[in-house]
């Protein structure tokens, strides 16, 4: 069996070493999944540019997308990371569990977002038109829809990277969803 390691700073290119230094400076460490991207000369920088690009889907809305997509894709790494980030964005533990289930009973606009993101992810981009209509009826725009799809793509990349590499999760484990 081939094992994909989490590379150290010394094992990556000079360009990726510079990115490691910036990440360590801003985050305190280099998360394992980001480090794993550095096996490629270009993937880490490209991914971070993609992830940090301007978007109308920010803050709590972005974390809803991240949590829903990671739940649908069963990514234990991203669920752990975005549980921490969701709390940093003001969600409670109970709200995070509900979001992961694809519902947001405490906010109608976020509920329309979570339902649509679940549907898009489960159906690999083939959304139910009634959920798209509900998304717009809840006050989201066409620009928001495009940005949601971009965030789904962003999160799918890291979900798939972890699902394939199984690098160690370096965040507290996300709790299981209630039965």
Number of C-alpha atoms within 10 A of each C-alpha: 3 5 8 12 14 20 16 15 17 9 12 19 15 12 13 23 17 13 20 22 15 14 16 13 11 10 10 10 13 20 18 20 23 21 24 22 22 25 19 13 14 13 15 21 17 12 16 14 11 14 15 10 8 10 15 14 20 14 13 17 17 21 22 27 30 30 31 32 30 26 22 18 18 14 21 22 26 26 29 20 19 24 26 18 17 24 15 12 15 12 18 13 15 8 17 26 22 19 25 24 18 25 23 21 13 11 10 14 18 22 20 24 30 28 21 27 30 24 21 20 22 14 11 9 13 10 16 12 10 10 18 21 13 17 25 17 12 15 11 17 13 11 11 17 19 14 18 24 17 16 23 22 18 18 22 20 13 19 24 15 18 20 15 10 15 17 18 14 17 13 17 12 15 18 13 10 11 7 3
